[in-house]
Amino acid sequence: MASPPERAHSKDDGIASIGYVAQATPNQQSVNQNGQLNKQGSLTIVRRSSTKKQQQQQQQQSPSDEGQRTASVTEEILKDVDLETENLPAIDTPDACDKAALRLRCLLKQLRGGEISADVLQKNLEYAAKVLEAVFIDETKESRVSAGGAEGTSSSEGGGPPTSRPRLRQQESTTQGPPGQATRMRRLRTPVWARSLVSQNSVTTDQLDSGDKALRPKIRSRRLADEDDELSEVQPDAVPQEVREWLASTFTRQLATTRRKNDEKPKFKSVAHAIRAGIFVDRIYRRVVNTTAVEFPMEVVKILKLLDEWSFDVFQLNEAANGQPVKYLGYDLLNRYGILHKFKVNPQTMENFLNKIEEGYCKYKNPYHNNLHAADVAQSIHYMLCQTGLMNWLTDLEIYATLIAALIHDYEHTGTTNNFHVMSGTETALVYNDRAVLENHHISSTFRILREDENNILHALSRTEFREFRSLVIDMVLATDMSSHFQQIKNMKNLLSLAEPSVDKSKALSLVLHCCDISHPSKRWDLHHQWTSLLLEEFFRQGDKENELGLPFSPLCDRKNTLVAESQIGFIDFIVDPSMSVCSDMLEVILTPILGQQDSQRAEDQKSNNGETPDAPGTFVLKKPWIACLAENKRIWKEKAAQDAEARAAAAASEEADKEKSEKEE
């Protein structure tokens, strides 16, 4: 493992003197795969202080005083250390560093006395190794909001130059803090196709860093445990402890372990060697995983550069992807959000899963509810997560569930409505008792696929994480049932009307997915018009089946009597526009405490640079590209409705004239 750099202590660092430091000299070594020893660098675990008083005392202490203080305090603390691993804090929290440091000291003490069992040692070393993996150096500038302070600078107490700060890859609170507090936002990884371009010498690393904005990653950072990984990681901001809980027993369940006798000595020469060995194995795993990534055709890469646009052309992607838009778009999105890396998903397993989902979408050869629609909704969800800043409100697991829910929300859609299934008495309607027939089928069929080892992209989740993931996916997909539309909108409106609304994440994400599912009228006209034609053709095919079965025509399903333009105007006025409006209001309520501080600082910068008057402090302005598209599409449909009305009137007049003429002839 590469050595972490020396760091200057600033008054914000919060580093206490209590900790465990294992430094390897050039002669120190670690175990390699042949049982030999390799040279290693230094390894440091530090404990964060909770008060500024401790920080000041540390800075004023001499090295000798600090050593005496550490020894005396540690002896007192180590007496009460419990080495059980059942209720440890999440590995990506500051408290985890404290626990790991104290446990390592306790392990050293017990190793000297020969009183520790191998099972306890192994579990605690696994936990410590995972904590170390969560540490990384942020090579980017940090946004700081302070009176008279410059954005993106970090200096020591003595006025030294900015330094890279080792810190935990943790979910931090993103609400407005006091002046001088850094606001850290979530960041996306480099697209996998951009990495492949670099390896093929098609694009240089310098071009990625400063040239082509479409290829440039949003943030570049390196992890201490994986310095050769040039891709940045999504930076979480508010992970609840129970969601991100990684139990030490997870790893031990995968490998058969045997208990040693209390008097048997461990084979590792030191705790530091044990930690390095665990990290070394994990790095090998990641390298093997990264070598089997999906290869992206150049035409697909060109289109995916525009993935951040609201009106993304999924039809063009489908053509370039040889009819596999879900495979390429889904893989790219999951990689950008760091899902494969964070949840240890093998790329081949993810590719198998996406191929299986794509096959299900193509099963009934639907004009509209097919793999193109799945890719379109997933891309719209990506816009809502990334371009609005919603991802800064969510945990990694919630983002994972949101992307998967978008990709599978219409899996194995039959091309007919729930009402058709109920009225015709299909087997699916019988299974789900006429309630959300299709939505229940989409969810159930997907989780059946996930039970197969070759498609199981959730194998690394703990039981708690799996239950939360499954619950969120179920809630989101069930919310795409149009029969619950008005109640869903009404509930969110009532919630937002409160003086201090508190929005539930499941309800918020359900509304976002529902809006993305019906969002094609809010996209560019050429895209919206194509989607409308495909949807109406699917409706008409259902109408043909209803006619054959002797059932009454469902709305918009009669080929001969459907008013296309008028139906779309009504759809925009009564469904899409109100839904997008409520969703926008909800996003502003959620994101203003998170992003308002950044926008205020940006406004102040504009004022100082251009003399412009900034908005009120804490103002967050949500980008709403759908408003202009909705207005334009509605205008076009009104023109077409007028033309259709004139054509119908002319046809009716002609028919009446022909009728009168035939009557006269008789």
C-alpha positions in Angstrom: 0.0 0.0 0.0 1.4 3.4 -0.9 2.3 5.7 2.0 0.0 8.6 2.8 1.6 12.0 2.5 2.6 14.2 5.4 -0.1 16.6 6.3 -0.1 20.0 7.9 -2.5 20.3 10.9 -5.0 23.1 10.6 -7.4 24.2 13.2 -10.2 22.5 11.4 -8.5 19.1 11.3 -9.6 17.8 14.6 -6.8 15.3 15.1 -6.2 14.1 18.6 -3.0 12.6 19.9 -4.7 9.3 20.9 -4.1 6.8 18.1 -2.1 3.9 16.8 0.8 4.5 14.5 2.4 1.6 12.7 5.4 2.8 10.6 7.3 0.5 8.3 10.9 1.3 7.6 12.4 0.4 4.2 13.4 -2.9 5.8 9.9 -3.8 7.0 8.0 -6.2 4.9 4.5 -7.7 4.3 3.3 -11.1 3.3 2.8 -11.7 -0.5 1.0 -14.5 -2.2 4.0 -16.9 -2.0 4.4 -16.5 1.8 7.4 -14.1 1.3 7.6 -10.5 2.5 7.3 -7.4 0.4 8.5 -3.9 1.3 5.7 -1.5 2.5 5.4 2.1 3.2 4.0 3.8 6.4 0.5 3.2 7.7 -1.1 5.6 10.1 -4.5 5.5 11.9 -5.4 8.6 13.8 -8.3 9.5 16.1 -10.3 12.6 15.5 -10.8 15.0 18.4 -14.2 16.3 19.3 -13.3 19.7 20.8 -11.1 22.6 19.7 -9.5 22.7 23.1 -7.9 19.3 22.5 -6.7 20.5 19.1 -5.0 23.5 20.6 -3.5 21.5 23.4 -2.1 19.1 20.9 -0.5 21.8 18.8 1.2 23.4 21.9 2.5 20.1 23.4 6.1 19.0 22.9 6.8 15.5 21.4 7.8 14.1 24.8 4.7 15.4 26.6 2.5 14.0 23.8 4.1 10.6 24.1 3.7 10.5 27.9 0.1 11.7 27.6 -0.7 9.1 24.9 0.7 6.2 27.0 -1.2 7.2 30.2 -4.5 7.9 28.5 -4.3 4.7 26.4 -3.7 2.5 29.4 -6.8 3.7 31.0 -8.9 3.4 27.9 -7.7 0.0 26.9 -8.9 -1.5 30.1 -12.6 -1.0 29.0 -12.2 -1.9 25.3 -14.7 -4.5 24.2 -13.4 -6.4 21.2 -16.8 -7.8 20.1 -17.6 -6.8 16.5 -21.4 -6.9 16.6 -22.2 -3.2 17.2 -19.4 -1.3 15.5 -20.0 2.0 13.8 -20.2 2.2 10.0 -16.7 2.1 8.4 -17.1 5.5 6.7 -17.7 7.6 9.8 -15.2 9.5 12.0 -16.1 7.3 14.9 -14.9 4.3 13.0 -11.3 5.7 13.1 -11.6 6.0 16.9 -12.8 2.5 17.3 -10.2 1.0 14.9 -7.3 2.9 16.6 -8.3 1.8 20.1 -8.9 -1.8 19.0 -5.5 -2.0 17.3 -3.8 -0.8 20.5 -5.8 -3.3 22.5 -4.8 -6.1 20.1 -1.1 -5.2 20.4 -1.4 -5.2 24.2 -3.0 -8.7 24.2 -0.6 -10.0 21.6 2.3 -9.2 23.9 0.6 -11.2 26.6 -0.5 -14.0 24.3 -4.0 -13.8 25.5 -6.0 -13.2 22.3 -7.8 -15.7 20.2 -7.3 -15.9 16.4 -11.1 -15.4 15.8 -11.2 -12.1 17.7 -8.0 -11.0 16.0 -9.3 -11.8 12.6 -12.6 -10.0 13.0 -11.1 -6.9 14.4 -8.4 -6.8 11.7 -11.0 -7.1 9.0 -12.9 -4.1 10.5 -9.7 -2.1 10.7 -8.8 -2.9 7.1 -12.3 -1.7 5.9 -11.9 1.5 7.8 -8.5 2.1 6.1 -10.0 1.5 2.7 -12.5 4.2 3.4 -9.8 6.8 3.7 -8.8 8.9 0.7 -7.0 12.1 -0.3 -9.2 14.7 -2.0 -7.0 16.2 -4.7 -9.6 18.8 -5.6 -10.3 22.2 -4.0 -12.9 22.3 -1.3 -15.7 24.9 -1.5 -15.5 27.0 1.7 -18.0 29.7 2.5 -16.5 32.3 4.9 -16.6 36.0 5.4 -13.9 37.4 3.2 -12.6 33.8 2.5 -11.7 32.5 -0.9 -13.6 29.5 -2.3 -11.8 26.3 -2.6 -8.8 27.1 -0.4 -7.5 25.3 2.7 -4.7 26.7 4.8 -3.0 25.8 8.0 -3.1 27.8 11.2 0.2 29.4 10.4 -0.9 30.6 6.9 0.8 27.8 5.0 -0.1 26.6 1.5 -3.2 24.5 0.8 -2.8 20.9 1.5 -4.5 17.6 0.5 -6.5 16.4 3.5 -6.8 12.7 4.3 -10.4 12.2 5.4 -13.1 9.6 5.6 -15.3 8.7 2.6 -18.4 9.4 4.6 -21.9 10.7 4.2 -21.7 14.2 5.8 -24.5 16.5 6.6 -25.0 18.9 3.7 -27.3 21.4 5.4 -26.0 24.9 5.8 -23.4 25.1 8.5 -21.7 28.0 10.2 -19.4 30.3 8.2 -16.1 28.7 7.5 -17.5 25.2 7.2 -16.8 23.2 4.0 -19.7 22.0 2.0 -18.9 18.8 0.3 -21.1 17.6 -2.6 -21.4 14.2 -4.2 -19.2 13.6 -7.3 -19.5 11.2 -10.2 -16.9 8.8 -11.4 -15.3 8.9 -14.9 -17.5 7.2 -17.5 -16.2 3.7 -18.2 -16.0 4.5 -21.9 -13.7 7.4 -21.2 -11.3 5.1 -19.3 -11.3 2.7 -22.3 -10.5 5.6 -24.6 -7.5 6.5 -22.5 -6.3 2.9 -22.6 -6.7 2.8 -26.4 -4.6 6.1 -26.7 -7.6 7.7 -28.4 -7.7 10.4 -25.7 -4.9 11.4 -23.4 -5.2 11.9 -19.7 -4.4 15.6 -20.1 -7.3 15.9 -22.5 -9.6 14.3 -19.9 -8.3 16.8 -17.3 -8.5 20.0 -19.2 -9.6 19.6 -22.8 -12.8 17.9 -23.8 -15.4 18.8 -21.2 -17.6 15.9 -22.3 -14.9 13.5 -21.4 -13.6 15.3 -18.2 -14.7 13.6 -15.0 -16.5 16.0 -12.6 -14.1 15.2 -9.7 -10.8 13.4 -9.6 -9.7 11.9 -6.3 -7.5 9.1 -5.2 -7.9 6.6 -2.5 -5.0 5.7 -0.2 -5.7 2.0 -0.6 -5.9 2.2 -4.4 -3.6 4.9 -5.8 -3.5 3.4 -9.3 -7.3 3.8 -9.6 -7.5 7.1 -11.6 -11.3 7.3 -11.4 -13.0 9.4 -8.8 -15.5 8.1 -6.4 -19.0 9.3 -5.6 -18.6 11.3 -2.4 -21.5 10.5 -0.1 -22.9 13.2 2.1 -25.6 12.0 4.5 -25.6 8.2 5.0 -27.6 7.0 8.0 -25.4 4.6 10.1 -27.9 1.7 9.9 -27.9 1.9 6.0 -24.1 1.8 5.5 -23.4 -0.8 8.2 -20.7 -3.2 7.2 -20.4 -6.0 9.8 -17.1 -7.7 10.3 -18.8 -11.0 10.0 -19.6 -10.4 6.3 -16.1 -11.4 5.2 -15.8 -14.3 7.6 -19.0 -15.9 6.2 -17.4 -16.1 2.8 -14.3 -17.9 4.0 -14.4 -21.0 6.3 -12.6 -20.2 9.5 -11.5 -22.3 12.4 -11.0 -21.2 16.0 -7.5 -21.3 17.4 -6.7 -22.3 20.9 -6.1 -19.3 23.2 -2.4 -20.2 23.6 -1.7 -20.5 19.8 0.2 -17.6 18.4 -1.0 -15.8 15.2 1.2 -16.2 12.2 1.2 -12.4 11.3 4.3 -10.7 12.7 2.4 -7.5 13.4 -1.0 -6.0 13.2 0.2 -3.6 10.5 1.2 -6.6 8.3 -2.2 -8.2 8.8 -4.0 -5.0 7.8 -1.7 -4.6 4.7 -2.4 -8.2 3.7 -6.1 -7.7 3.8 -5.9 -4.5 1.7 -3.6 -6.2 -0.7 -6.1 -9.0 -1.4 -8.9 -6.5 -1.9 -6.7 -4.5 -4.4 -6.1 -7.6 -6.4 -9.9 -8.3 -6.4 -10.5 -4.8 -7.7 -7.9 -5.1 -10.5 -9.4 -8.4 -11.7 -12.9 -6.8 -11.7 -11.7 -3.8 -13.6 -10.2 -5.9 -16.4 -13.5 -7.3 -17.5 -15.4 -4.0 -18.1 -17.9 -3.7 -20.9 -16.4 -2.4 -24.2 -18.3 0.6 -25.6 -18.5 1.1 -29.4 -17.2 4.5 -30.6 -20.7 5.5 -31.9 -22.2 4.8 -28.5 -19.5 6.8 -26.8 -20.2 9.9 -28.9 -23.9 9.7 -27.9 -23.2 9.0 -24.2 -21.2 12.3 -24.0 -24.7 14.0 -24.1 -26.1 11.9 -21.2 -26.4 14.9 -18.9 -28.9 16.7 -21.2 -32.6 16.7 -20.3 -33.7 16.0 -23.9 -31.3 13.0 -24.5 -31.9 11.2 -27.8 -32.3 7.6 -26.7 -33.5 6.7 -30.3 -30.0 7.6 -31.6 -28.4 5.6 -28.8 -30.5 2.6 -29.6 -29.4 2.7 -33.2 -25.7 3.0 -32.3 -26.0 0.3 -29.6 -27.4 -2.3 -32.0 -30.7 -2.4 -30.1 -29.1 -2.7 -26.6 -29.6 0.8 -25.0 -30.2 -0.6 -21.5 -26.9 -2.5 -21.5 -24.7 0.4 -22.4 -26.7 3.2 -20.7 -27.3 1.2 -17.6 -23.7 0.1 -17.2 -22.4 3.6 -17.8 -24.8 5.2 -15.2 -24.0 2.6 -12.5 -20.3 3.1 -13.1 -20.5 6.9 -13.0 -22.2 6.7 -9.6 -19.6 4.3 -8.3 -22.1 1.5 -7.7 -20.0 -1.4 -9.1 -17.0 -0.4 -7.0 -18.9 0.5 -3.8 -21.0 -2.6 -3.7 -18.4 -5.0 -5.2 -20.4 -5.9 -8.3 -18.5 -8.0 -10.8 -18.8 -6.3 -14.2 -19.7 -9.6 -15.9 -22.5 -10.1 -13.4 -23.8 -6.6 -14.0 -23.7 -7.2 -17.8 -25.6 -10.5 -17.4 -28.2 -8.7 -15.3 -28.6 -5.9 -17.8 -28.8 -8.3 -20.7 -31.5 -10.3 -18.9 -33.5 -7.1 -18.3 -33.2 -6.0 -21.9 -34.5 -9.4 -23.1 -37.5 -9.1 -20.8 -38.3 -5.6 -22.3 -38.2 -7.1 -25.8 -40.3 -10.2 -24.9 -43.6 -8.8 -26.3 -42.2 -6.5 -29.0 -44.1 -3.5 -27.7 -43.9 -0.3 -29.7 -43.6 1.9 -26.5 -43.1 -0.1 -23.3 -39.7 -1.6 -24.4 -36.0 -1.3 -23.7 -35.9 2.2 -25.3 -38.5 3.4 -22.7 -36.5 1.8 -19.9 -33.3 3.6 -21.1 -35.1 6.9 -21.5 -36.6 6.8 -18.0 -33.2 5.8 -16.5 -31.5 8.7 -18.2 -34.2 11.1 -17.0 -33.6 9.8 -13.4 -29.9 10.5 -13.9 -30.7 14.1 -14.8 -32.8 14.5 -11.7 -30.1 13.0 -9.5 -27.1 14.7 -11.0 -28.2 18.0 -12.6 -30.5 19.1 -9.9 -28.2 18.0 -7.1 -30.7 15.4 -5.6 -27.9 12.8 -5.3 -26.4 14.9 -2.5 -29.5 14.1 -0.4 -29.2 10.4 -0.9 -27.0 7.5 0.3 -25.1 5.2 -2.0 -27.7 2.5 -1.4 -30.6 4.8 -2.2 -29.0 5.9 -5.5 -28.4 2.2 -6.4 -32.0 1.4 -5.7 -33.2 4.4 -7.7 -31.2 3.6 -10.8 -32.2 -0.1 -10.7 -35.9 0.8 -10.2 -35.7 3.1 -13.2 -34.2 0.4 -15.3 -36.7 -2.4 -14.4 -39.8 -0.4 -13.7 -41.6 -1.8 -16.8 -39.8 -5.1 -17.1 -41.7 -7.7 -19.1 -44.5 -5.2 -19.9 -47.2 -6.9 -21.9 -48.1 -3.8 -24.0 -51.5 -3.7 -22.4 -52.9 -1.8 -19.4 -53.8 -3.0 -15.9 -57.4 -2.5 -16.8 -57.1 -4.8 -19.8 -55.6 -7.6 -17.6 -58.4 -7.2 -15.1 -61.2 -7.1 -17.6 -59.9 -10.0 -19.7 -59.1 -12.0 -16.6 -55.4 -12.8 -17.4 -53.3 -15.1 -15.3 -51.2 -12.2 -14.1 -54.3 -10.4 -12.8 -55.3 -13.6 -10.9 -51.8 -13.8 -9.3 -51.9 -10.2 -8.1 -55.6 -9.9 -7.3 -56.3 -7.1 -9.8 -54.1 -4.7 -7.8 -51.3 -2.9 -9.6 -51.0 -6.0 -11.8 -48.2 -5.0 -14.1 -46.2 -3.1 -11.5 -46.2 -6.1 -9.2 -45.1 -8.3 -12.0 -42.2 -6.0 -12.9 -40.9 -6.1 -9.4 -41.5 -9.8 -8.7 -39.9 -10.9 -12.0 -36.8 -8.8 -11.4 -36.1 -10.2 -8.0 -36.5 -13.7 -9.4 -33.7 -12.9 -11.8 -31.6 -11.6 -8.9 -31.8 -14.9 -7.2 -29.7 -16.5 -9.9 -26.0 -16.3 -9.1 -24.9 -15.2 -12.6 -27.3 -12.2 -12.3 -27.1 -11.4 -8.6 -25.8 -7.8 -8.4 -26.8 -7.6 -4.8 -24.6 -10.4 -3.3 -22.5 -8.0 -1.3 -25.4 -6.3 0.5 -25.9 -7.1 4.1 -29.4 -8.3 5.1 -30.3 -4.8 6.4 -29.1 -3.2 3.1 -30.9 -5.8 1.0 -34.2 -5.1 2.9 -33.9 -1.4 2.4 -32.9 -1.8 -1.2 -35.9 -4.1 -1.9 -38.3 -1.9 0.0 -37.3 1.2 -1.9 -37.5 -0.5 -5.3 -40.9 -1.8 -4.5 -42.2 1.6 -3.4 -40.9 3.4 -6.4 -42.1 0.9 -9.0 -45.6 0.6 -7.4 -45.8 4.4 -7.6 -45.7 4.2 -11.4 -49.2 2.8 -11.4 -51.3 5.6 -13.0 -54.3 4.7 -10.8 -52.5 6.2 -7.8 -51.4 9.4 -9.7 -53.9 11.9 -8.3 -53.6 10.7 -4.7 -49.8 10.8 -5.0 -49.8 14.4 -6.3 -52.4 15.4 -3.7 -50.4 13.9 -0.8 -47.2 15.7 -1.8 -49.0 19.0 -2.3 -50.4 18.8 1.2 -47.0 18.0 2.6 -45.3 20.9 0.9 -48.0 23.3 2.1 -46.8 22.8 5.7 -44.7 25.5 7.4 -41.7 23.1 7.8 -42.3 20.2 5.5 -40.2 17.0 6.1 -40.2 14.9 2.9 -39.8 11.1 3.2 -37.1 9.8 0.9 -39.2 6.9 -0.4 -42.1 9.2 -1.3 -39.8 11.7 -2.9 -38.0 9.2 -5.1 -41.4 7.6 -6.0 -42.6 10.9 -7.3 -39.4 11.5 -9.2 -39.6 8.1 -10.9 -43.3 8.6 -11.7 -42.6 12.0 -13.3 -39.7 10.6 -15.3 -42.0 7.7 -16.5 -44.4 10.2 -18.0 -41.9 12.9 -18.9 -41.7 12.5 -22.7 -44.1 15.5 -23.3 -41.6 17.6 -21.4 -38.7 16.7 -23.8 -37.8 18.2 -27.2 -40.6 18.1 -29.8 -39.0 15.6 -32.1 -38.5 13.2 -29.3 -41.9 13.7 -27.8 -43.6 13.3 -31.2 -41.9 9.9 -31.7 -42.8 8.7 -28.3 -46.5 9.8 -28.8 -46.7 7.9 -32.1 -45.3 4.8 -30.5 -47.5 5.0 -27.5 -50.7 5.5 -29.5 -49.8 2.5 -31.7 -49.5 0.4 -28.6 -52.9 1.6 -27.4 -54.4 0.9 -30.8 -53.0 -2.7 -30.7 -54.7 -3.1 -27.3 -57.9 -1.8 -28.9 -57.7 -4.4 -31.6 -57.4 -7.1 -28.9 -60.4 -5.7 -27.0 -62.4 -5.7 -30.2 -61.6 -9.3 -30.8 -62.5 -10.2 -27.2 -65.8 -8.3 -27.3 -64.6 -5.8 -24.7 -65.3 -2.1 -24.8 -62.5 0.1 -26.1 -60.3 1.6 -23.4 -59.6 5.3 -23.7 -57.4 6.2 -26.7 -57.4 2.6 -27.9 -59.9 3.0 -30.8 -57.9 3.6 -34.0 -60.9 5.3 -35.8 -62.0 7.7 -33.1 -59.0 8.9 -31.2 -58.2 12.6 -31.3 -54.4 12.6 -31.0 -53.7 16.3 -30.6 -56.5 16.9 -28.1 -55.5 13.9 -26.1 -51.9 15.1 -25.8 -53.0 18.6 -24.8 -55.1 17.1 -22.0 -52.3 14.8 -21.0 -50.0 17.8 -20.7 -52.5 20.1 -18.9 -53.9 17.7 -16.4 -51.1 15.1 -15.8 -47.6 16.0 -16.9 -47.5 19.8 -16.2 -49.0 19.5 -12.7 -46.7 16.5 -11.9 -43.5 18.3 -12.9 -44.6 21.4 -11.0 -45.1 19.5 -7.8 -41.9 17.6 -8.3 -40.0 20.9 -8.9 -41.5 22.4 -5.7 -40.5 19.2 -3.8 -36.9 19.3 -5.1 -36.6 23.0 -4.1 -37.7 22.2 -0.6 -35.3 19.3 -0.3 -32.3 20.9 -1.9 -32.4 24.5 -0.7 -30.8 23.7 2.7 -28.2 21.7 0.9 -27.3 23.8 -2.2 -28.6 27.2 -1.2 -25.3 28.0 0.6 -23.3 27.3 -2.5 -25.5 29.4 -4.8 -25.2 32.3 -2.3 -21.4 32.1 -2.5 -21.6 31.9 -6.3 -23.9 35.0 -6.4 -21.4 36.9 -4.2 -18.6 36.0 -6.6 -20.7 37.3 -9.6 -21.4 40.5 -7.8 -17.7 41.1 -7.1 -16.7 40.1 -10.6 -19.5 41.7 -12.7 -21.2 44.1 -10.3 -24.4 42.1 -10.5 -26.9 42.1 -7.6 -27.0 38.7 -6.0 -30.1 36.8 -4.9 -31.1 36.6 -1.2 -28.8 34.5 1.0 -29.5 30.8 0.9 -31.5 31.0 -2.4 -31.4 27.9 -4.5 -32.5 28.1 -8.1 -33.6 24.8 -9.7 -33.0 24.3 -13.4 -36.3 23.4 -15.1 -35.7 22.7 -18.8 -39.0 20.9 -19.0 -41.0 24.1 -18.6 -40.0 25.5 -22.0 -40.4 22.1 -23.7 -43.9 21.6 -22.3 -45.0 25.1 -23.4 -43.5 24.5 -26.9 -45.0 21.1 -27.3 -48.4 22.3 -26.2 -48.3 25.1 -28.7 -47.6 22.7 -31.5 -50.3 20.4 -30.4 -52.8 23.2 -30.3 -51.9 24.2 -33.9 -52.3 20.5 -35.0 -55.6 20.3 -33.1 -56.9 23.4 -35.0 -55.8 21.9 -38.3 -57.4 18.5 -37.4 -60.6 20.3 -36.5 -60.6 22.1 -39.8 -59.9 18.8 -41.7 -62.7 17.1 -39.8 -65.1 19.9 -40.5 -64.2 19.9 -44.2 -64.7 16.1 -44.2 -68.0 16.4 -42.5 -69.2 19.1 -44.9 -68.1 17.0 -47.8 -69.9 13.9 -46.4 -73.0 16.0 -45.9 -72.9 17.3 -49.4 -72.5 13.9 -50.8 -75.4 12.7 -48.7 -77.7 15.5 -50.0 -76.6 14.9 -53.5 -77.4 11.2 -53.3 -80.8 12.0 -51.8 -81.6 14.4 -54.7 -80.6 11.8 -57.2 -83.0 9.3 -55.6 
